Amino acid sequence: MTEDPGFGTALARLLDHRGLGGPQPAERAGVRDDRLRAVLAGSGPGDEPLRRLAAALGLRAVDLFVLAGRAVPDDMAPLDATAATWVKSTVTDAVRLPAVRRRELLRRIRELPQEERRSRFTPEPLLPLDGGPGTRVVRMLQYRNLNWSGMAAALALTTPTYLSAATYGVIGSGRKELTPRLVTDFAALLGIDAGDLAALTGVVLREAPPPPPRRAVDAAALLWAARRLSAAQARQISELARSLREASPDALQRPARD
């Protein structure tokens, strides 16, 4: 990705949204003044400052790298790009389960041993027109191991957004506007505060969105935890999710409403 010269502006909007703007935003955000001042002035942040900035702001470092337009280091990427198919099916089955079963899946994911990385994670090309906010947000979902069809299925089952798989490629290319509705629903699946994501992308939310539904919160947690899985492990979890769903007749036709 190309470094985004507007990242400093996006960061300033985030600080203002959180009430951390003003004459001393760095100290109020908990980071060194000279480092944040340089970024706010348009200087490209280095890798280590970005990691520290993410920690200070309570954001995931991989998301900040994507938003800044910097190459994501290998240690922040999903372990195995070929796990995407199984991650999609896990989430689409999980959201049809009662919350207690979703928590069981999350626990099982976290208990699996960490395997070695065997290949570099390379997300599907977006062919962006301008590398704008739509590109950044779709790229963040890709770093949750969601491909176009995974995004379409997961968002349709957890939020009011119902789009074709190809439309996410259009959003990622910058040919479709990132609307307040999309920002709110993307934020739910990313596990990010909708107001924060709106500030970072420059999209104005006319009113405060309601809290995301529990199934979206749980789906976001499952997606984040599943980033550490190999394809074989992701398939194992997918098969478990399917077996749990088949054992819950009431959950077969629709997402669980909790």
Disulfide bonds with the S-S distance in Angstrom:
none
